[in-house]
């Protein structure tokens, strides 16, 4: 294969890959924007606010992760994770005595006349439902963040492939059309260190004359 042909093929493949990466980056950017907007819209509609940083509601050590967001509205996936795992979860633990909704529900079924236990089950059920929804928002927000990072990586890779493809085409233009890819020399030229073939003279009678003999004399 000729070196120029090889360079053009590689450059074309690189440019095709660059276009593919640009398209992938565009789709990932759209996913990042769409997910981020949806998470923000859905969380904002709930009108959830963090307690003030100096509030007694977050004074205990287990609420330390809540204080940096003191007074803010819950609008992002990261905030949703903190609120779910460091506020709701701690309150549910105190209400249910460390028991899950399933455990409390089983006890309530065994004690149908226990009104206090029934109230605990109802509160824990609502709290776990809200906590699950917030953690889902956190998961989707995280996926949106990952999509944004992947989009940046795709665009960078596309730029690199575009540069390499351009350099490949430039190299192909500077390469002789007869250059072979295996030994990088022009086809038809003798290999370095090899003596050229001696020329053969033709005599008048059609016989080939050996090197060193006269044209009219047989070898």
C-alpha positions as CSV (number, residue, x, y, z in Angstrom):
1,X,0.0,0.0,0.0
2,X,1.2,3.5,-0.8
3,X,2.0,5.7,2.1
4,X,-0.2,8.5,0.8
5,X,-3.2,6.2,0.6
6,X,-2.6,5.0,4.1
7,X,-2.4,8.5,5.4
8,X,-5.6,9.5,3.7
9,X,-7.5,6.5,5.1
10,X,-6.3,7.2,8.6
11,X,-7.1,10.9,8.4
12,X,-10.6,10.1,7.0
13,X,-11.2,7.7,9.9
14,X,-10.0,10.3,12.4
15,X,-12.3,12.9,10.9
16,X,-15.3,10.5,10.9
17,X,-14.6,9.7,14.6
18,X,-14.4,13.5,15.3
19,X,-17.8,14.0,13.8
20,X,-19.2,11.1,15.8
21,X,-17.7,12.5,19.1
22,X,-19.2,15.9,18.4
23,X,-22.6,14.4,17.9
24,X,-22.2,12.3,21.1
25,X,-21.1,15.4,22.9
26,X,-24.2,17.3,21.7
27,X,-26.5,14.6,22.9
28,X,-24.8,14.4,26.3
29,X,-25.0,18.2,26.6
30,X,-28.7,18.0,25.9
31,X,-29.2,15.2,28.5
32,X,-27.2,17.2,31.1
33,X,-29.4,20.3,30.5
34,X,-32.7,18.4,30.4
35,X,-32.0,16.4,33.6
36,X,-30.8,19.5,35.4
37,X,-33.8,21.5,34.5
38,X,-36.2,18.8,35.4
39,X,-34.7,18.2,38.8
40,X,-34.6,21.9,39.5
41,X,-38.3,22.3,38.4
42,X,-39.6,19.4,40.4
43,X,-37.8,20.2,43.5
44,X,-38.6,23.9,43.4
45,X,-42.3,23.1,43.2
46,X,-42.1,21.3,46.6
47,X,-41.1,24.6,48.3
48,X,-38.8,22.8,50.7
49,X,-36.4,25.0,52.7
50,X,-33.4,24.1,54.9
51,X,-33.7,25.3,58.5
52,X,-31.4,28.2,59.4
53,X,-27.9,27.3,60.3
54,X,-28.3,28.5,63.8
55,X,-31.7,26.8,64.3
56,X,-32.3,24.3,67.1
57,X,-33.6,21.9,64.5
58,X,-30.1,21.3,63.2
59,X,-28.1,22.0,66.4
60,X,-27.4,18.3,67.1
61,X,-24.2,16.8,65.7
62,X,-26.1,14.4,63.4
63,X,-27.4,17.4,61.5
64,X,-24.0,19.0,60.8
65,X,-24.3,18.3,57.0
66,X,-27.5,20.5,57.0
67,X,-25.9,23.7,58.3
68,X,-24.0,24.7,55.1
69,X,-27.4,25.0,53.3
70,X,-29.1,26.9,56.1
71,X,-32.0,28.9,54.9
72,X,-31.7,27.8,51.3
73,X,-34.4,26.4,49.1
74,X,-34.0,22.8,48.1
75,X,-33.5,22.9,44.3
76,X,-30.6,20.5,43.4
77,X,-29.8,16.8,43.6
78,X,-27.0,17.4,46.1
79,X,-29.2,19.3,48.4
80,X,-31.9,16.6,48.1
81,X,-29.4,13.9,49.2
82,X,-28.4,15.9,52.3
83,X,-32.0,16.7,53.3
84,X,-33.0,13.0,52.8
85,X,-30.1,11.4,54.6
86,X,-29.2,13.9,57.2
87,X,-32.6,15.4,58.2
88,X,-35.5,13.2,57.3
89,X,-33.6,10.0,58.1
90,X,-32.5,11.2,61.5
91,X,-36.1,12.3,62.4
92,X,-37.5,8.9,61.2
93,X,-35.0,7.1,63.3
94,X,-36.1,9.0,66.4
95,X,-39.8,8.6,65.7
96,X,-39.6,4.8,64.9
97,X,-37.0,4.0,67.5
98,X,-34.6,2.9,64.7
99,X,-37.1,0.5,63.2
100,X,-38.0,0.6,59.5
101,X,-41.5,1.1,58.1
102,X,-41.8,-2.6,57.4
103,X,-41.0,-3.5,61.0
104,X,-43.4,-1.0,62.5
105,X,-46.1,-2.0,60.0
106,X,-45.8,-5.6,61.1
107,X,-46.1,-4.6,64.7
108,X,-49.2,-2.5,64.0
109,X,-50.9,-5.4,62.2
110,X,-50.2,-7.5,65.3
111,X,-51.6,-4.8,67.6
112,X,-54.6,-3.3,65.8
113,X,-55.8,-1.4,68.9
114,X,-52.5,0.4,69.4
115,X,-53.3,4.0,68.2
116,X,-49.9,5.3,69.0
117,X,-48.2,2.6,67.0
118,X,-50.6,3.2,64.1
119,X,-49.7,6.9,64.2
120,X,-45.9,6.1,64.1
121,X,-46.5,3.8,61.1
122,X,-48.3,6.6,59.2
123,X,-45.6,9.2,60.0
124,X,-42.8,6.9,59.1
125,X,-44.5,5.9,55.8
126,X,-44.9,9.5,54.7
127,X,-41.3,10.3,55.7
128,X,-39.9,7.3,53.9
129,X,-41.9,8.2,50.8
130,X,-40.6,11.8,50.8
131,X,-37.1,10.6,51.5
132,X,-37.3,8.1,48.6
133,X,-38.5,10.8,46.2
134,X,-35.6,13.1,47.2
135,X,-33.1,10.4,46.7
136,X,-34.5,9.7,43.3
137,X,-33.9,13.4,42.5
138,X,-30.4,13.1,43.8
139,X,-29.8,10.0,41.5
140,X,-31.1,11.8,38.4
141,X,-29.1,14.9,39.3
142,X,-25.9,12.8,39.5
143,X,-26.6,11.2,36.1
144,X,-27.0,14.7,34.7
145,X,-23.7,15.8,36.2
146,X,-22.0,12.7,34.7
147,X,-23.5,13.4,31.3
148,X,-22.1,16.9,31.4
149,X,-18.6,15.6,32.3
150,X,-18.9,13.0,29.5
151,X,-19.9,15.8,27.0
152,X,-16.8,17.8,27.8
153,X,-14.6,14.7,27.4
154,X,-16.3,14.0,24.0
155,X,-15.7,17.5,22.7
156,X,-12.1,17.4,23.8
157,X,-11.5,14.0,22.1
158,X,-13.3,15.4,19.0
159,X,-10.9,18.3,18.9
160,X,-7.9,16.0,19.2
161,X,-9.1,13.7,16.4
162,X,-9.8,16.7,14.2
163,X,-6.3,18.0,14.7
164,X,-4.8,14.6,14.0
165,X,-7.0,14.1,11.0
166,X,-5.8,17.5,9.6
167,X,-2.2,16.6,10.2
168,X,-2.7,13.3,8.5
169,X,-4.1,15.0,5.4
170,X,-1.2,17.5,5.4
171,X,1.3,14.7,5.6
172,X,-0.4,12.9,2.8
173,X,0.0,16.0,0.6
174,X,3.7,16.2,1.3
175,X,4.3,12.4,0.7
176,X,5.4,11.2,-2.8
177,X,2.6,9.2,-4.5
178,X,5.1,6.4,-5.1
179,X,6.3,6.0,-1.5
180,X,5.7,2.6,-0.2
181,X,4.4,2.2,3.4
182,X,6.5,-0.8,4.3
183,X,10.0,0.6,3.6
184,X,9.2,4.3,3.2
185,X,11.1,4.6,-0.1
186,X,10.0,5.5,-3.6
187,X,9.0,2.5,-5.6
188,X,11.5,1.8,-8.5
189,X,14.5,3.2,-6.7
190,X,17.2,0.7,-5.6
191,X,17.5,-0.1,-2.0
192,X,20.5,1.6,-0.2
193,X,23.6,-0.6,-0.5
194,X,22.4,-2.5,-3.6
195,X,24.3,-2.1,-6.8
196,X,22.3,-1.2,-9.9
197,X,21.7,-3.9,-12.5
198,X,24.2,-3.6,-15.4
199,X,22.7,-2.6,-18.7
200,X,22.4,-5.2,-21.5
201,X,23.5,-4.2,-24.9
202,X,21.8,-5.5,-28.0
203,X,23.9,-6.5,-31.0
204,X,23.0,-6.0,-34.5
205,X,22.1,-9.7,-35.0
206,X,19.6,-9.6,-32.1
207,X,21.9,-11.3,-29.6
208,X,22.4,-9.8,-26.2
209,X,26.0,-8.8,-25.6
210,X,27.5,-9.6,-22.2
211,X,28.9,-6.8,-20.1
212,X,32.5,-6.0,-21.2
213,X,32.2,-7.5,-24.8
214,X,31.8,-5.6,-28.0
215,X,28.4,-5.1,-29.5
216,X,29.2,-7.1,-32.6
217,X,31.0,-10.0,-30.9
218,X,29.3,-12.9,-29.2
219,X,30.0,-13.4,-25.5
